[in-house]
């Protein structure tokens, strides 16, 4: 049996677009035929579940019972587990993973573990890097600059950023480009995955009537996001190969 893959997406600051990144990951694995499940830790209401309800469970990752729901079932037969960590809980979640012995299993090669750390524009995000790095032994660490909210990263001095970045052996940078604001809003209103919006499908896969123009913006943006995932060979984490695509999704 292939070893389980766990991807944590989070930040210690809210409003940086971590759930948006989760949604692109789930779409990416779907089109690449990778069996995936997701956990939404925005308990009790959930955010990610609105867009991927068929594969997403809402959990409270601070409780032992819900930690068991996630980590006692890693060998359920699904290749990838994606966890959307509630804003402010990334450090807490990583501490919990250390305490239950999960990170030891990662170090010994029993589990493939990756962290997508969504960075905000302030210097505080760089401090998060230093703290998170302590947990990355044996893990894949991706630093994500997410421009979905037109973030400028204006407070970053490049030399300062480099000093943080180079502390982490094997860390990889990713850039998520900005999506047209009206297109983003319409996907939110539709409460569907980006892939379904592009395909003009509703929440139940029924035929919808979304704007041709806005679908085009989402298609182009999603292709650019996925090209970043192709660049870092994301499917290699699961032992699969990316499905060939046209220049756009």
Secondary structure, DSSP 8 states (H G I E B T S, - for coil): ----EEEEEE-SSSSS-HHHHHHHHHHHHHHTT--EEEEE-STTT-SGGGT-TTTEEE--TTSHHHHHHHHTTTTSS-SEEEEE--TT-HHHHHHHHHHTTHHHHHHTTSSEEEEEEEE-SSHHHHHHHHHHGGG-TTSEEEEEEE-TT----TT--HHHHHHHHTTSTT-EEEEE----HHHHHHHHHHT--HHHHHTTB-TTS-B----HHHHHHHHHHHHHHHHHHHHTTGGGGGT-------S--
